[in-house]
């Protein structure tokens, strides 16, 4: 499902990313263990926030942008992102087995919300991957469940004229 973020939506995601980054730096948080993301924490925060907002828009779900340990990114979903068109969905050992995880391919301002898998289903030996940055499971896109095409995407957040249409 292709989702295009408006300039206002990109700005909103970047504002939340800056807050996440500043919060992490100020409390001395450890670097993220992202296998398929830039090593620079700030770059990861920015692309992750845009991917979360794109997933929320595509699935017509609320996105608060608030990062909280143990809280879902969007509705019932955890969101993982990559810039690789044929990228795989990354699952970490710490991911709860009952968690549904969404893959988003990022090419800002366009994002492809590919599909999702339950973490337990994705933690198969055949998907296990080891790199110099650690190990994880990497689920190919063709193994992901697709979202219904009937989901009506939310309008851009900067389309104020629709808010005032009282007809």
C-alpha positions, 0 to 999 in steps of 0.5 A: 500500500503506497502512502505519500506524506504531505510536507506538513506530515513530514514536518510533524514526523521530524518534530517527533523524531527530534524530541525522541533523539533529544530525550534519548541523548539527555538520558544517556540511552544506549544506541539502538540495535537496528540491523537494517538502519543507519548507525546514526541514532538521529537518522534512525529516529527520523526515518522511523517516525516518518515510517510510523506516521505513514503506516498510521495514515495508510491504515487509518489509525491514530499516531501520537508520535510518542515513543514509550518503552513497551508501547506499540508504534501504531495501533496494535502494531510495531513498525519496522522500516528500511530503504531497501526496495527488497528489504526484509522485516527485522524481528529482534529477540526482545520482540514479544511473541504476540506482537504484530510487526509491520514492514514499511519501505521508505523513500520519503515522502513516499512509503510502501506499507508492505505487510505484517507478521506475528513475531512468533511466526517470524522467529523461524530458524530459516529467517535467522540472520547474523551480522557484525551488528548482532543477530535477528530474524529477517522475514522476506516480503513474500512471507508477510500478510497483506493489509486489505486494499479496502482501507481508506487512507486518512487525509493529509494532516494539513488538509484543514479545509476538510475539517471545516466542511460541515455539510 
